[in-house]
Amino acid sequence: MANKDYYEILGVNKSSTKDEIKKAFHKLAHKYHPDKNKGDDVKFKEVNEAYQVLSDEQKRAQYDQFGSAGPGGGFQGGFDPSNMGGFDFSGFQNGQNFDMGDLGDIFSDFFGGGARGPQARRGRDISTEISIPFADSIFGTVRRILITKTGTCETCHGSGGKPGAKQVTCSQCNGKGQIRETRRSLIGSFVTTRTCEVCSGTGTVPSEVCETCRGAGVKRMEEEVEIRIPAGIENGEMIRMTGAGEAVKKGTSGDLYIKINIANHPQFRRDRQNLLMNLEIKLSEALLGAERVIETLDGSVTVKIPEGIASGTVLRVKEKGVPQNRSKRGDLMITVTVKIPTKLSRNAKEAAETLRAEGI
């Protein structure tokens, strides 16, 4: 590796920090690890060798000064599994535990979590969608839907055992709840642990299995779910119901996600916390003013149209819009359009002529 650019190998520059070098090493170690399908043992060793130098302040200073890891030239020590980034791999050959150090998160991807403890089991998240009327999206509502999912067995309540059956030691893991495995790779042997699939990490199993779910603790079922839709929800929003997803034996249920689709309204539109609508008025109403009764989502209201109103003017009806909280709502915004008649009677024409004569 003498005369090779360690910075180029890791894809960093000379001003990179120690954390940036570490992140670059992790990324490349993931990419070239020999146990992966497209791994490269040679490049993996090169990446590791470069990291040995650049992660050590003294070696890095020597490399920057002399172009190698030391004044004598060349990398001192070559690829040394016992000194892989300061990690103790001395116990590889006899199958003992070792200190994963900074590489723990890399090797965990290949060997199921390394020396980490058992992970809590969690059921699968599921999703569905429903459609609601426009008014329900403004004021909120409660809907009930029927979903098919994997749920907890009602007979054994998820234990997988026959009601009244005793718990006995799991023969698969001998009551430990974990299975230890030794795997070999090009750089040594790894001792890993995983949760026992038979007892789900508890170390015990029922002496007799449940006849309803055959020991699974869960089964496919239909369940009615009550969905509380909050006031002011917007189209496309998701409601998350924690624990309403699919169940798993001796674990936590997943979540249920409901996408809300809101039907269009023939009269109203929404703009954040305000409701919008159009109101067409007669020319005489625009000139002389008027009062119009309109139907809102809250019922009938009377709107005063001022004299001389122009087409396109927006009238505001306060607190008839979308609820923002328990005490405040948006407004109803009414865009006025003046309808111009295409045909006029004789009297209307005479009145129009009079207006023109007066410069109106």
C-alpha positions in Angstrom: 0.0 0.0 0.0 3.1 2.3 0.0 2.7 5.3 -2.3 -1.1 4.8 -2.5 -3.4 7.6 -1.5 -5.2 6.6 1.6 -7.5 9.7 1.4 -8.5 8.7 -2.2 -9.2 5.1 -1.1 -11.6 6.3 1.6 -13.0 9.1 -0.7 -12.1 11.9 1.7 -9.8 14.9 1.6 -6.9 15.9 3.8 -9.0 18.3 5.8 -11.6 15.7 6.7 -12.3 15.3 10.4 -12.0 12.1 12.3 -15.8 11.6 12.3 -15.9 12.1 8.5 -13.2 9.5 8.0 -15.0 7.1 10.3 -18.3 7.5 8.3 -16.5 7.0 5.0 -14.8 3.8 6.3 -18.2 2.4 7.6 -19.8 3.0 4.2 -17.0 1.3 2.3 -16.8 -1.6 4.8 -20.5 -2.2 4.2 -20.0 -2.1 0.5 -16.9 -4.4 0.2 -17.4 -6.8 3.1 -16.5 -10.3 1.9 -19.7 -11.8 3.3 -21.9 -9.8 1.0 -22.9 -11.0 -2.4 -20.8 -8.4 -4.2 -18.1 -8.1 -1.6 -14.5 -7.6 -2.5 -11.9 -9.0 -0.1 -9.0 -7.1 -1.6 -10.7 -3.7 -1.5 -12.0 -4.4 2.0 -8.5 -5.0 3.2 -7.3 -1.8 1.5 -10.1 0.2 3.0 -9.3 -1.2 6.5 -5.6 -0.5 6.0 -6.3 3.1 5.0 -8.5 3.6 8.0 -5.8 2.2 10.4 -3.6 5.1 9.4 -6.0 8.0 9.0 -8.0 7.2 12.2 -4.8 7.3 14.3 -3.5 10.9 14.9 0.1 9.9 15.1 0.1 7.6 12.1 -1.9 10.2 10.1 0.6 12.9 10.9 3.5 10.7 9.8 1.6 9.7 6.6 0.9 13.4 5.8 4.6 14.2 6.3 6.3 11.3 4.7 3.6 9.9 2.3 3.5 6.7 4.3 2.7 5.4 7.8 6.3 6.1 9.0 9.6 7.6 8.0 10.8 4.2 6.8 8.2 4.1 4.1 5.3 1.6 3.7 2.5 0.7 6.0 3.8 -0.6 9.2 2.1 -3.9 10.0 0.1 -4.5 6.8 -3.4 -6.0 7.3 -3.5 -7.1 10.9 -6.8 -8.6 12.1 -5.7 -8.3 15.7 -5.4 -4.5 15.3 -8.4 -3.7 13.1 -9.1 -0.1 14.1 -8.2 -0.7 17.7 -10.6 -3.6 18.1 -9.6 -6.8 19.9 -10.1 -9.8 17.6 -7.7 -12.0 19.5 -10.4 -14.5 20.4 -11.5 -15.3 16.8 -9.8 -18.7 16.5 -11.1 -20.2 19.7 -14.7 -18.9 19.3 -14.6 -16.6 22.3 -16.6 -13.3 22.5 -14.8 -10.1 21.3 -15.2 -6.4 21.5 -16.9 -5.3 18.3 -16.0 -1.6 18.9 -16.9 0.7 16.1 -17.5 -2.2 13.7 -20.4 -3.5 15.7 -23.0 -1.7 13.5 -21.3 -3.1 10.4 -21.2 -6.7 11.4 -24.7 -6.6 12.9 -26.1 -6.2 9.4 -24.6 -9.6 8.5 -25.0 -11.6 11.7 -28.3 -10.5 13.1 -27.2 -7.9 15.7 -24.0 -9.4 17.0 -23.9 -9.4 20.8 -26.9 -7.2 21.2 -29.8 -8.3 23.4 -33.0 -9.8 22.1 -35.2 -7.3 20.2 -38.8 -6.9 21.1 -41.1 -8.5 18.5 -43.5 -6.2 16.7 -46.4 -7.0 14.4 -46.7 -5.6 10.9 -48.1 -2.1 10.2 -51.2 -2.1 7.9 -53.0 0.7 6.1 -56.3 1.4 4.5 -58.3 4.4 3.3 -61.8 5.8 3.6 -63.8 8.6 2.0 -65.8 11.1 4.0 -68.2 14.0 3.1 -66.8 17.5 3.0 -68.8 18.6 6.0 -67.4 15.7 8.1 -63.9 16.9 7.4 -64.8 20.3 8.8 -66.5 19.3 12.0 -65.0 15.9 12.6 -66.8 12.6 12.9 -66.5 9.0 14.0 -66.5 6.1 11.5 -66.5 2.4 12.0 -64.8 0.1 9.5 -64.3 -3.6 9.2 -60.7 -4.8 8.5 -59.2 -8.2 8.0 -55.9 -8.7 9.8 -53.8 -11.0 11.9 -55.1 -10.5 15.4 -54.5 -11.9 18.9 -56.3 -15.2 19.5 -59.3 -14.8 21.8 -59.0 -18.3 23.2 -55.4 -18.2 24.5 -55.0 -14.3 24.5 -51.8 -14.6 22.5 -50.0 -17.2 24.6 -50.3 -20.0 22.1 -51.2 -22.4 24.9 -54.3 -24.3 25.7 -56.2 -22.5 28.5 -54.9 -23.8 31.8 -51.8 -25.4 30.3 -48.6 -25.1 32.3 -45.5 -23.4 31.0 -42.4 -25.7 30.5 -38.8 -25.0 29.5 -38.2 -24.5 25.8 -36.2 -27.4 24.5 -34.9 -25.3 21.6 -32.9 -22.8 23.7 -32.9 -24.7 27.0 -34.8 -21.9 28.7 -32.3 -19.2 27.8 -34.5 -17.4 25.2 -31.6 -17.0 22.9 -29.7 -19.2 20.4 -25.9 -18.8 20.2 -24.3 -19.4 16.8 -20.7 -19.5 15.6 -20.1 -18.4 12.0 -16.9 -18.3 10.1 -15.8 -15.6 7.6 -12.6 -14.7 5.9 -11.5 -12.6 8.9 -12.3 -15.0 11.6 -15.2 -16.6 13.5 -18.1 -14.7 14.9 -20.2 -15.7 17.9 -23.7 -14.2 17.7 -27.0 -14.6 19.4 -30.5 -14.4 18.2 -33.9 -14.6 19.8 -35.3 -18.1 19.9 -38.2 -18.4 17.4 -39.9 -21.2 19.3 -40.4 -19.4 22.6 -40.1 -15.9 21.3 -37.3 -15.1 23.7 -39.2 -16.0 26.9 -37.5 -19.4 27.5 -40.8 -21.2 28.2 -43.5 -22.8 26.0 -47.0 -24.1 26.9 -47.2 -27.8 27.6 -50.3 -28.0 25.3 -51.0 -25.8 22.4 -54.2 -23.8 21.8 -56.6 -25.6 19.5 -58.0 -22.4 18.0 -54.7 -21.0 16.7 -52.6 -24.2 16.9 -50.0 -22.5 19.1 -49.5 -19.5 16.9 -51.1 -17.1 19.4 -52.5 -15.2 16.5 -55.0 -15.8 13.7 -56.6 -14.1 10.7 -59.8 -12.4 11.7 -62.2 -9.5 10.9 -62.2 -6.7 13.4 -64.4 -3.6 13.6 -62.3 -0.5 14.3 -63.7 2.9 15.4 -61.9 5.8 13.8 -62.2 9.2 15.4 -61.7 11.8 12.6 -60.6 15.2 14.0 -62.3 18.5 13.0 -60.4 20.3 10.2 -58.6 17.3 8.8 -57.3 17.8 5.3 -57.6 15.6 2.2 -54.9 12.9 2.0 -54.0 13.1 5.7 -53.1 9.9 7.6 -54.5 8.9 10.9 -52.3 6.6 13.0 -53.9 4.1 15.4 -51.2 2.7 17.6 -51.5 -1.0 18.2 -54.4 -1.5 15.8 -52.2 -3.2 13.2 -51.3 -6.9 12.9 -50.5 -8.9 16.1 -47.5 -11.1 16.7 -47.1 -13.8 19.3 -45.6 -12.5 22.6 -44.9 -9.1 21.1 -46.4 -5.7 20.3 -49.0 -5.2 17.7 -48.2 -3.0 14.7 -50.0 0.2 13.9 -53.0 1.0 11.6 -52.7 3.9 9.2 -55.9 5.3 7.6 -55.7 7.7 4.7 -58.6 10.2 4.6 -60.1 11.1 1.2 -62.5 14.0 1.3 -65.3 14.3 -1.3 -65.7 17.6 -3.2 -68.5 20.0 -2.2 -70.7 21.5 -4.8 -70.5 25.0 -3.2 -67.6 25.2 -0.8 -63.8 24.9 -1.2 -61.1 25.1 1.4 -58.1 27.4 1.7 -56.3 26.4 5.0 -58.6 27.6 7.8 -61.0 29.5 5.5 -63.9 28.3 3.4 -64.4 29.8 0.0 -67.6 30.1 -2.1 -68.9 32.1 -5.1 -72.1 34.2 -5.0 -73.7 35.5 -8.2 -75.8 38.7 -7.8 -78.0 40.8 -10.1 -76.8 44.1 -11.6 -79.5 45.9 -9.7 -78.3 44.3 -6.4 -74.8 45.5 -7.2 -76.0 49.0 -7.8 -78.5 49.4 -5.1 -77.3 46.9 -2.5 -79.2 44.0 -1.1 -79.5 41.3 1.5 -79.1 37.6 0.5 -79.7 34.5 2.6 -77.2 31.8 1.9 -76.8 28.3 3.2 -73.5 27.6 5.0 -72.3 24.4 6.7 -73.7 25.8 9.9 -77.1 26.7 8.5 -78.6 29.8 7.0 -77.0 33.2 7.3 -78.0 36.7 5.9 -75.3 38.5 4.0 -75.5 42.2 3.4 -74.4 43.3 -0.1 -73.3 47.0 0.0 -74.3 49.5 -2.7 -72.0 49.8 -5.7 -70.2 46.5 -5.1 -67.8 45.5 -7.9 -67.6 42.1 -9.4 -64.8 40.1 -7.7 -65.2 41.7 -4.3 -64.8 39.3 -1.4 -67.1 39.5 1.5 -66.1 37.9 4.9 -68.4 36.1 7.3 -66.5 35.6 10.5 -66.0 32.2 12.2 -67.9 30.2 9.6 -64.8 28.4 8.3 -62.7 25.5 9.5 -62.2 25.0 13.3 -58.6 25.8 14.4 -59.1 24.9 18.0 -62.0 24.6 20.5 -62.6 28.4 20.6 -61.5 29.7 17.2 -62.6 29.1 13.6 -61.6 30.4 10.2 -63.9 32.6 8.1 -66.2 32.1 5.2 -64.9 34.1 2.2 -67.6 34.9 -0.4 -66.5 36.1 -3.9 -69.2 38.2 -5.5 -69.8 38.0 -9.2 -72.2 40.5 -10.9 -74.3 39.0 -13.5 -74.7 41.2 -16.6 -77.9 40.6 -18.5 -77.6 39.8 -22.2 -81.1 41.1 -23.1 -82.9 44.2 -21.7 -86.5 45.1 -21.8 -87.6 48.6 -23.0 -87.9 49.9 -19.5 -84.5 48.5 -18.6 -82.9 50.1 -21.7 -84.5 53.4 -20.8 -83.1 53.1 -17.3 -79.7 52.2 -18.7 -79.8 55.2 -21.0 -80.6 57.4 -18.0 -77.6 56.0 -16.2 -75.3 56.6 -19.2 -76.6 60.2 -19.4 -75.6 60.7 -15.8 -72.1 59.3 -16.5 -72.7 56.1 -14.5 
